[in-house]
Amino acid sequence: MANETIRCECGHENKEGTVLCEACGKPISENQHIDGNDQQNVLEMRYEGGARRSQTYKRTVVDKVWGFFSSVKVGVWLIVITLVFSALGTIYPQEQFKNSPLPSSAFYEEEYGLTGKIFYQLGFHNMYDSWWYITLVALIGVSIIISSIDRYVPLRRALKNQKTKKNEIFVKRQRVVSFDNELSENDLNTVKTNLKKQRYKVHEEDGHIFAEKNRFSRWGPYVNHIGLIIILIASIFRMFEVMHIDDYVWVREGEVQAIPGTGQEYYVENNKFIYEVYDADTEERFTRALEDVENPVPKNFQTNATIYRATNDPILGEKPELEKVTEGEIRLNQPVIFDGYSLYQSGTQVESEYNSISMELQLNNQSLGAFTFDTDEAPSEFKLEESDTTITIDNWYPELEFTDEGPSSFSKYPRNPGIIFTVSSPELEEDERFFYLQEKVIPLADNNQANVNVSEVDRRSASGLTVKKDNTLPLFGLGAGIFMIGVSQGLYWYHRRIWIHPKDGVYHIGVHTNKNWYGMNQELDKITKGTNVNSFVDQQEMK
Amino acid sequence: MDLYELSSLFLNITFFLYLIATAFFGLTLGKNRESNKKSKATRIAMTFTIIGFASQMTSYIFRWLQAGHIPVSNIFEYIYFFSMMLILAFVVIYFIYGIPALGLIALPIAIVIIGYGSMFPQEISPLVPSLQSNWLYVHVTTVALAQAILSISFIAGLLFLIKRVDQSQSSKETTFLELILFGVVSTIAYIVLSSSFGAMDYEATFTKELEEQTVDVTYSMPALFQPHDSELVTEGVFNSGIETPGWMQGADAGLKLNTLFLSLAFGGVLYGLLRLILKGRRISALLNEKFDKINPDVVDDIMYRAIAIGFPLFTLGGLIFASIWAQQAWGRFWGWDPKEVWALVTWLFYAVFLHLRLTRGWHGKKSAWLAVVGFAIIMFNLIVINLVIAGLHSYA
């Protein structure tokens, strides 16, 4: 990169590519096309006519890449493309929400026909994790970084080097101007006092007056872009397993489970699961709404949990020694948090499993005793002392189903228990067999003399808990905070400058604000009130 | 009379107060801008607007007291709160800029929005567990306020376009402008149809087989399109015998198509009548003439200012607060739920608006058209996402 400089008539050395002299603002004649100042009366002040790399060097590949990404037009197109794809991805559910046992290759076509098939084949069913969507977002990131540097550096230089004494052309070609003011010493003093009242910093040099305020507002866009970059960096970090844990565990009532993702260090016990619904009779204010609904409206899902920590490093298969860490009520919106991990209430299987089944044995309406089958222990035998009876469990099916080969168990979870057992008693002539299923006991032979009744069943709920640990959250928060600061800084404060330029006994006044010209005009009224300043002309007003 | 009924009563009063205010804003038309701001009609119109706002607020508070939680938990309550914020934003803008013509657009839009919202179930429903959080107060209200302020930019944009689009010949711009007006008329048509047939207790029930189950679909408007493969059960009601095409999914597909078609058709009739009354002239051409002297620079500034305030507020409510709540409720701050995606779409869109305006000088008409598109996105997110694309946010 060549390091040529351009010397302005005011003596300031400007970098190559400068459009307006950094010191006096005089247009550098051969560079006016860069900002398109040739065709219009009002100078382009957006980047203060500073030398932008992208507009100056256009020869090498690096220059061209830089030039491409520094363009706002390119940035806007990237955002628009991302926006359109993001929206298209919502036409049908994403793969993770499809809620169907069908594989995606069949699901979308089956459910939505041809358009669904196209949706799937274009890869829209998994859009937000796809390499091309991530690339799009990354390109926006590159665009943000390059376009910010390309503008921030020259803008800062120009604002730092600006002099009080400006070139006449610069002042006269501002958007809002007032020419040929005949101002007395008094008028000038009033203006200066008013400027200070409006919190301007007022500088003077050889009769030239320069007032400026809120320059920091110009950095707003760069600050908010830094915030966005931090958020993008945080999302890159989040792609690595180390930075976040996302796991799931089902815990039955009364059960202790190792919390996945914690390396067998933490354990959770489900003391009780609570499921409540709204009752139309007791909740009077909701009667109107509750009358109409067919299904009960849930009020609360809650797991009363105790969290333990293993104090030893257990050898495989050995039971760890547990020490209580904390206990709490986990509800939706109220996770339990311990040592950086959070447990969220995520799923429920209300009374889906049998804890125990109590049965009573009778002969001729005389009780021979009762027994309780615990589904976790699943004992193989019961002794009923009072009648010297033995109950032998022949088969135990936690989740009973009937296949071609007869009864079998679908899983090891007692969701639909089936028990085949034999009763041997001195009171009976021979052993009798029974089958417990679906809360009833049926004799397995026609001539069974004894009777078995189900006296009680105890069911239990299982609670689904999500385990989370996310080390990137503070970084996201930081990014969001910086973004908000930057946006406010850029949008709610205005960088305003006023130049009062003496020329042949009269004064020309030029005014610049980076936005909100409406407010600027109101402020000008206050500043020139009680003086001989002519009314201001907006050289760019919409007619 | 319990609080719920009081609340409904005040909502009805509000509706009429806004109508009266609109009529008085109408009287300010055609005068020049200087005397307009101070005219008697403007003062009366603003008085009615503010009383209307107070009445709506009262109605809202009664509802809040009855429910025991802030009424922003279903689509009716959300639209209700949104319309209230829209009026509030307009009142604030009026006291800063003093443009009565804005009221002539803002109030009818607010009225149509309230009317539209009232078509949804209004019963006070209890909070399901996922909504039981203080973030409900913070997140939803901030989003509604932000969207209301962003809508002000649409209202200013519409005023700008009515004023600045050349009506001497028809062009793409005049066509699009008419389309916007047709959209508004069709929404009114929907409200009229829905409430008239609602008052008549009109019902036509169809049964259909869906995934090996028999489903009942009840129409509350005459069925021009009955559900695909369905049978009419109700006796003595109109039935065209035309079926909804099978590729439209879901049990309610026919119902939605029917309502949409009837609203657009009736909207078309109303629009056609208006054009007939105007002897074929475009409605926007008439409005252009009526909205006489308006300073386009100021309207343009309102358009920008609304977005300058609405955008950061939307970022805060729709993305930041939303993420914090999502983290707390579901353990993930972002999950690509359709509503979340559309919040991102909205945010990206207004980011584009700001970049084009601030760095590429898109002022005036270009800006105004963008403001219109922005409003369309907000309405899409509010209505279509909730009603058509189901996701975690479909509470209504």
Interface residues (C-beta under 8 A of the other chain):
Chain A: R46 V72 K73 G75 V76 I79 V80 T82 L83 S86 A87 G89 T90 I91 Q94 Q96 F97 E111 Y112 G113 L114 T115 Y128 D246 Y278 E283 R285 F286 R288 A289 L290 D292 V297 P298 K299 N300 F301 R331 L332 N333 Q334 P335 S342 Y344 S346 T466 K468 L473 F476 A480 F483 M484 V487 S488 L491 Y492 K515 N516 W517 Y518 E541 M542
Chain B: Y4 Q66 A67 G68 P121 E123 I124 S125 P126 V128 P129 S130 Q132 S133 W135 W247 Q249 P296 D297 V298 D300 D301 Y304 R305 A308 I309 F311 P312 T315 L316 L319 I320 S323 Q327 Q328 A329 W330 G331 R332 F333 W336 D337 P338 V341 W342 L344 V345 L348 F349 A351 V352 H355 L356 L358 T359 R360 H363 G364 I385 I389 G391
